[in-house]
Amino acid sequence: MSADHTVVIGAGMAGLLAAAALGAAGRPVTVLEQDHDLPGQGPEQDLGQSPRTPAPRAGVPQGRQPHVLLHRGLCAIEELLPGLRAQLIAAGGVPLDTGNLAWLGQQGWAPFGTPAFELVSATRPLVEHLVRRRVTALPGVSLLTDVRVRGLGRAPSGDGWLVERADGPPLHADLVVDASGRASRLPRWLTLLGHDEVPTSTVDARFGYAGRVYSAPADVLGRVAGVVVLPTREVPAGGVALPVEGGRWLVAAVGAGEHRPPRDPKGFDGFLNRLRDPALADLAALARPLGEVAVHRRTGNVRHHYEQLRHWPAGLLVTGDSLCAFNPVYGQGITVAAVQALLLRRSLAGGTAPGWEGRLLRRFARAADLPWTIATGEDLGHLGTGRRSGGVAELFGRWSGEVDRLAAHGDVRAQRTLDRVYHLMDSPTCLFDPRLVASVIRARLLGLPAPTPRPPLGRDRASWH
Ligand SMILES: Cc1cc2nc3c(=O)[nH]c(=O)nc-3n(C[C@H](O)[C@H](O)[C@H](O)COP(=O)(O)OP(=O)(O)OC[C@H]3O[C@@H](n4cnc5c(N)ncnc54)[C@H](O)[C@@H]3O)c2cc1C
């Protein structure tokens, strides 16, 4: 094996996107994945025009739940793998404009029907499949499945790493990228190698998901492209419905603590019926379910502060959920992994002076800062334990509440500015745009206009057939 060989642990979205960045830099990469028989591993398989969704797999149990690729993530993946967006659409992914989502926020409906950001809605297995097909076709990138990594050791020569496999001889690598997800054992492996304990922050609002697939055409709701009902502080229960490939919709219920949705179909329907708006229940009642309800409950925000370790070892990086996993309700994980892959690509293009890994890791951590603030700020509010985000984060939280109130009373500019932050396209300082500040003051002095009307969802059930 060549001296500059890289091993990526985990072929989830973060591992694949890191491999795309490494492959583009001409580095030989081996991605090690514990799952076996990943669908469409070879470059030749094409889903073509009649999409079949690859099956969810054991190593990615969240694959049965809806996965939104925020606009920033779509742009970042397109930059890493040009043409991926078109391939996703050709394979059945549904392009939609977020301005056409029926979005029931904390304070009411968001303005509907003006252009905002593009999304391509597809199941997680399809997105991963297409990305995997592109990445494994890159020269120098190979994927070994059925290989579980169980430890990291220093190479006896002192040069690089020995990646220990559960079954088989260790692999030598000069660079190791841990992308093994939430279950990453890297903190433990590092302490076994004599490093300090890795400081870790956790905010777990105990959100649960229950998701079900339905048969219904993408335009079943007419002009409404999808539905989002956000959990509120008062009742932390909500849901989402999005069209995906193959003439299907994914409907998911989400709730925190005692409001976590159940697995049994009757309970699931009942949960949807008790939400603040009946749109999700109506859709589920009319569309034909295609399988069981799948639940997922491992959703806490967990952040390992590797950047705070005194000595970061040469030849080691951590990306994706292994570094920082977010409550998925905010749909940020893949986007952050894609942004980190772009940072990796830029760093490799700029040359790798000694200590580059530690510097890059700090940039990876900074890429997680805003999404972490968004997710934990909201979740601390849901926990209501008196634990607060504090300082600037809390100020932003309160101010974005003011802007959200404007949006819920018809202010399109307020909604689009919130969208820019939510889709990680802009810094939260854009919420202090002088025009928005003026609108907030005007509303405080003169009162708010009428609430934004409910989007054209209709309760005319017959029209859905
Ligand atoms: C319910 C739910 C819904 C979500 N919804 C969204 C969403 O809407 N939008 C979004 O952007 N993100 C969402 N996410 C988050 C998203 O799934 C992850 O952030 C994203 O997939 C990046 O994860 P990853 O590649 O770091 O880890 P994973 O996707 O978990 O992949 C880790 C990989 O490593 C492999 N592995 C693990 N250990 C080993 C080992 N020891 N040896 C070899 N291989 C190993 C696993 O088999 C797996 O293939 C959601 C998550 C959950 C739980």
The ligand as an SDF file (V2000), in Angstrom:
LIG
                    3D

 53 58  0  0  0  0  0  0  0  0999 V2000
  -34.2060   10.3840   12.2220 C   0  0  0  0  0  0  0  0  0  0  0  0
  -33.1410   11.1720   11.4840 C   0  0  0  0  0  0  0  0  0  0  0  0
  -33.5010   12.0360   10.4760 C   0  0  0  0  0  0  0  0  0  0  0  0
  -32.5270   12.7970    9.8270 C   0  0  0  0  0  0  0  0  0  0  0  0
  -32.9110   13.7160    8.9010 N   0  0  0  0  0  0  0  0  0  0  0  0
  -31.9790   14.4750    8.3030 C   0  0  0  0  0  0  0  0  0  0  0  0
  -32.3460   15.4630    7.3560 C   0  0  0  0  0  0  0  0  0  0  0  0
  -33.5370   15.7100    7.0950 O   0  0  0  0  0  0  0  0  0  0  0  0
  -31.3530   16.1740    6.7370 N   0  0  0  0  0  0  0  0  0  0  0  0
  -30.0320   15.9670    7.0420 C   0  0  0  0  0  0  0  0  0  0  0  0
  -29.1640   16.6380    6.4640 O   0  0  0  0  0  0  0  0  0  0  0  0
  -29.6520   15.0580    7.9630 N   0  0  0  0  0  0  0  0  0  0  0  0
  -30.5860   14.3220    8.5960 C   0  0  0  0  0  0  0  0  0  0  0  0
  -30.1880   13.4030    9.5210 N   0  0  0  0  0  0  0  0  0  0  0  0
  -28.7670   13.2980    9.8640 C   0  0  0  0  0  0  0  0  0  0  0  0
  -28.0330   12.4930    8.8200 C   0  0  0  0  0  0  0  0  0  0  0  0
  -28.5260   11.1720    8.7890 O   0  0  0  0  0  0  0  0  0  0  0  0
  -26.5190   12.5010    9.1380 C   0  0  0  0  0  0  0  0  0  0  0  0
  -26.1260   13.7220    9.6660 O   0  0  0  0  0  0  0  0  0  0  0  0
  -25.7430   12.2890    7.8700 C   0  0  0  0  0  0  0  0  0  0  0  0
  -26.1260   11.0800    7.3150 O   0  0  0  0  0  0  0  0  0  0  0  0
  -24.2260   12.2850    8.0560 C   0  0  0  0  0  0  0  0  0  0  0  0
  -23.9460   11.1750    8.8170 O   0  0  0  0  0  0  0  0  0  0  0  0
  -22.5720   10.3950    8.7860 P   0  0  0  0  0  0  0  0  0  0  0  0
  -22.1710    9.9860    7.4280 O   0  0  0  0  0  0  0  0  0  0  0  0
  -21.6360   11.1790    9.6190 O   0  0  0  0  0  0  0  0  0  0  0  0
  -23.0440    9.1200    9.6130 O   0  0  0  0  0  0  0  0  0  0  0  0
  -23.9750    7.9450    9.1320 P   0  0  0  0  0  0  0  0  0  0  0  0
  -24.8820    8.3420    8.0590 O   0  0  0  0  0  0  0  0  0  0  0  0
  -24.5870    7.4020   10.3750 O   0  0  0  0  0  0  0  0  0  0  0  0
  -22.9550    6.9110    8.5190 O   0  0  0  0  0  0  0  0  0  0  0  0
  -21.9800    6.2650    9.3040 C   0  0  0  0  0  0  0  0  0  0  0  0
  -21.4750    5.0520    8.5230 C   0  0  0  0  0  0  0  0  0  0  0  0
  -20.3770    4.4840    9.2090 O   0  0  0  0  0  0  0  0  0  0  0  0
  -20.5470    3.0780    9.2590 C   0  0  0  0  0  0  0  0  0  0  0  0
  -19.8060    2.6160   10.4390 N   0  0  0  0  0  0  0  0  0  0  0  0
  -20.0870    2.9040   11.7350 C   0  0  0  0  0  0  0  0  0  0  0  0
  -19.1750    2.3600   12.5360 N   0  0  0  0  0  0  0  0  0  0  0  0
  -18.2970    1.7040   11.7390 C   0  0  0  0  0  0  0  0  0  0  0  0
  -17.1280    0.9330   11.9950 C   0  0  0  0  0  0  0  0  0  0  0  0
  -16.6790    0.7320   13.2520 N   0  0  0  0  0  0  0  0  0  0  0  0
  -16.4590    0.3940   10.9400 N   0  0  0  0  0  0  0  0  0  0  0  0
  -16.9030    0.5880    9.6640 C   0  0  0  0  0  0  0  0  0  0  0  0
  -18.0150    1.3070    9.3650 N   0  0  0  0  0  0  0  0  0  0  0  0
  -18.6920    1.8630   10.3920 C   0  0  0  0  0  0  0  0  0  0  0  0
  -22.0530    2.8960    9.3360 C   0  0  0  0  0  0  0  0  0  0  0  0
  -22.4540    1.6020    8.9300 O   0  0  0  0  0  0  0  0  0  0  0  0
  -22.5250    3.9740    8.3740 C   0  0  0  0  0  0  0  0  0  0  0  0
  -22.5270    3.5210    7.0430 O   0  0  0  0  0  0  0  0  0  0  0  0
  -31.1480   12.6350   10.1790 C   0  0  0  0  0  0  0  0  0  0  0  0
  -30.7830   11.7550   11.1930 C   0  0  0  0  0  0  0  0  0  0  0  0
  -31.7700   11.0440   11.8630 C   0  0  0  0  0  0  0  0  0  0  0  0
  -31.3490   10.1580   13.0030 C   0  0  0  0  0  0  0  0  0  0  0  0
  1  2  1  0
  2  3  1  0
  2 52  2  0
  3  4  2  0
  4  5  1  0
  4 50  1  0
  5  6  2  0
  6  7  1  0
  6 13  1  0
  7  8  2  0
  7  9  1  0
  9 10  1  0
 10 11  2  0
 10 12  1  0
 12 13  2  0
 13 14  1  0
 14 15  1  0
 14 50  1  0
 15 16  1  0
 16 17  1  0
 16 18  1  0
 18 19  1  0
 18 20  1  0
 20 21  1  0
 20 22  1  0
 22 23  1  0
 23 24  1  0
 24 25  2  0
 24 26  1  0
 24 27  1  0
 27 28  1  0
 28 29  2  0
 28 30  1  0
 28 31  1  0
 31 32  1  0
 32 33  1  0
 33 34  1  0
 33 48  1  0
 34 35  1  0
 35 36  1  0
 35 46  1  0
 36 37  1  0
 36 45  1  0
 37 38  2  0
 38 39  1  0
 39 40  1  0
 39 45  2  0
 40 41  1  0
 40 42  2  0
 42 43  1  0
 43 44  2  0
 44 45  1  0
 46 47  1  0
 46 48  1  0
 48 49  1  0
 50 51  2  0
 51 52  1  0
 52 53  1  0
M  END
$$$$
